[in-house]
Amino acid sequence: MTEFENIVIGKSSVPALIITIILMIAIPVAFFLYWRRKHKEQTNISYLIAGALGFIVSTRILELGVHYFCILADNPVSQFINGSTFAYVLYGTIMAGVFEECGRHVILKYIMKKNRIRENAILYGIGHGGIEILAILLPLMITYLAVAVLFSQGDVEHALSSLKITEETAAAALPSVKAAAAFDYGVMALNVIERLLAMFVHIGLTVIVYYGVVNSKKICLLMAIVLHMLADTFPALYQRNILPLWAVEVWGTFWAGAIVFIARNLYRKMKV
């Protein structure tokens, strides 16, 4: 597998990945500790757990089930979506917006009926965004670290054997190995900033949905779905190699600010 022999692990890849892993753990922990310490008497840990479980059920079970048929399986629907950038972006943003925001709405309205105060809405958002880091991104970074460490030792055959990369799986594994090799402090900074913005987005969208629940305003759910779709548009275009990464970060920063601004105003309107 000569394509792996030409891969050179940068000197900063391993330390940058180690720092990234530490910060990935620190981000949700810091958000939780800050809010819990500030509002210990008002907040209830059940909302943190509900946010985490809500993310897992809505995105990792229900949404992934739809993705399997519409994206991963080989059928006319998946062929159409994967073959059209417009269809891919529209499908991806709608699915993310509908599943995550409807998941929040259902849990906050029908399951979490006790301790309905605005402080707990924030805690729910921390749980939702935090588990995304810990359950999805953290394992990916740990995998990158393992790849970087093994390939940095210079023994390609040993690295491939340790990672169980064979001729059959080489094509699928190559992008991950290249990503680990290219990981540096710049990539680390982008990953950390993106996660911080995502945490604020998750918290903000939760507040918007929560405001709609406690005030019986269905328009808030629709607003959250549309805002989520807009925030995810540039990342979806990046996945199709249409936009550069810097454009995605600028777009994400703008919509994170807009969502937090809306959520902050709604938060202040709530008495509880």
N, C-alpha and C positions, 0 to 999 in steps of 0.2 A: 504494500500500500504506500507507494511513493509519495502520494499527496500529503501524507502525514510527516514524512521525513524532512520536508522543506519548511515545516512550521517551527518558528522560533519564539519561545516564550520570552516576553519582555522582562527586564530586570525588576520593573515595578509591579508586574502582574500579581505575584504572590502577596506582597505586603498590601497592595491596594485592595485585593480581595479579602484579606484578613480584616482590614479596617472596615470595609463595606459590610461584612458579616456582623461585626460588632455594632456598627451604627444601625443596621437593619433591626437588630434586637432592641437597641436602645430607643429607637423612635417610638414604637407603640408603648413601651414601658414608661418612657418619659411623659407622653401624653396622658396616660392613665394616672400615674403618680401625681402629676400636677393637678389634674381635675379632681381626683379623689381627695387630695389633701385640702384643696380649696373648698370643696363642697361635700365633705365627709358625712355630714348630718343629713343632707338631702338625697344623695345618690344611693342607688341600690345596685350591687354587683350583678344582679340578675339581668340588668339591661346590657351590661358588658358581654355577658355570656350569650344573651339573645342576639346581639349584633354579630357575634362571631358565628353562631349557629345559622343565623339568617343568611350570611354570606355563603357559607358552605352549601346549604340546601339550595339556595336560589341560583348560584353560579356554578358550583362544582358538581351538582347532581342534576338539577332540572335543565339549566342552560346547556351544560355539556351534553346532555341527552339529545337535545335538539341539534347541537353542533355536529354530533356524530352522524346524523342523517343528512343534514344540510351542507356540511363541509367535508367531513372525513370519509364518509362512505362514497362508493362510486355509483352514482345514479344521475338521472337527468337534472335533478334539482341542484346537486352539488356541482355538477359540471357547468351549469349556467352561472351559479354564484361565483365559483372559482375562476371562471373564464371572463368575468366582467368586473372591472374595478368599481364601477358605480354600484353594481348589485352587491359586491362584497362589502363595500363601505356602508351602504344603506342597511344591509342585513346585520352586519356586526354591531353598528351603533344602536339599531332598534332592539336587538336582542339584549345588549348590555343594559340599555336604559329600562326596558320593560321588566326584565327579570329582577334586576337589583332593586329598582324603585318599587315595583309591586310587592316584592318580598318584604321590603321595609314596611310598606303600608299594611300588609296583611298581619305581620307580627305585631306592629305597634297598635293596630286597631283591635284585633281579635284575640291576641294572646297576652300581650303586656297591658292588662287592664288596671293593674294596681300601680301605685306610686307614679302616677302620670304627672310628672313635673318636668319643666324644660331642662333642668340639669341632667336628668336621666336620658334625655334625647341626645345630648352630647356624648354621654357615656356609651350609648348604643352605637353612635357613629365611630367612636374610638375602637369598639370591639369589632365592628365591620371592617374598618380599614386596617386594624392591627392584625387580624387573622389572615388578611390577604398577604401581608408581608411575611408573617411567620410560617404560613402553610404553603405558599406558592413561591415567593421570591427568595426566601432564605434557603430552601433546599436547592434552588437553582444556583445560587452563589456558592454554596458548599460544594456542589458538583463541579463548578468552574474551578474552585480552589484545588480540588483533588486532581483535576486535569492539569492545571498549571504546575502543581508540585511534581507530578509524575513525568510530564514532558520536559520540565526544566532539568531533570536528572540526566538527560541526554540519551537514555536507552529507550528508543521508540518502541521496539518489540515488547519490552517489559511494560511500558505504559499502555500499549494496546491490549496486551494480555490482562493486565490488572483491571482495565476498564471494560473488559469483555467486548472489545470492538473487533469484529470479524469482517471478512470480505462482504458479507451480506448486509452488515449494519454500518459499514464505513460511510456510505453516502449520507445517511441520517445523522451520524455522529460528527462528521466533519465541521458543520457550522458551529457546533458547541465548542469544539477544540479551537477553532479560529477565534471565537468570541473570547475564550479564556486567554488565548495568546495575546489578543489585542487589548485586554483589560489593563488600564493604567489609572493614574490619579484623576485624569480628566473624565474618564468613563465613570469612575467612582463618584465624583462630584455630581455628575448628571443623574446617576442612579439615586443618590441620596436626596437631591433636590426634588426629583420626580416623586419620590415616596412621600416627602414632606407635603408637597402640593396635593398628592392623592389623599393623604390623611385629612387635610382641610376640606377637600371636595367631598369626601365621604361624610364628614361631620356636618358640613353645610347642607348637603342633600337630605340627610337625616332630619335636620331641623325643619327644612321645608316640608317634608312629608309629615312630620310630627305635627306641625302647625295646622296642616290640613285635616289631620285626624281629630285633634282636640277642638277644632273650630268648625268641623263639618264642611270644609271647603275642598271639593273634589278637584278644583282647578290646580291645587298645589301638587297633587300627584302628577298631573299632566305636565306641569311646569318642571318638576324634578326630572321626569323622563326626557323632556326636550333638552334641558340643560345638560343632562348626562350624555345624550347623543351628541350634542355640540362639542362637549369636552373631548369625546372619543373620536371625533372625525379625523383630526390630523394624525393621531396615532395609527388609525386604520389605514390612512393614505401612506404613512411611513412603512407599514408592513408590506405595502404593494410597491415599495421603492419609488414612490411618486414625489415624496418630500424629504428634505434633509432633516437630521435630528434636531438641529438648532431651531427650525421652524416649529417642530412639535413642542419643544420646551417653551417657546414664546407663546404659542397658542394655549398650552396648558396653564401657563402662569396667568394669562388674561382671564380664562374661564374660571380658574380657581379663585381669583380675586372677585369676579362677578358673582359667583355662587356664595362666597363668604359674605359679600356685601348684602345680598338679598337675605341670606339666613340670619345675619346679625340684626337686620331691621325686624324680621319676623320674631326672632328670639326676644327682642326688647318689647314687642307688643304683647307677648304672653305673660300673664300674671303667674302662671304655674308652669 
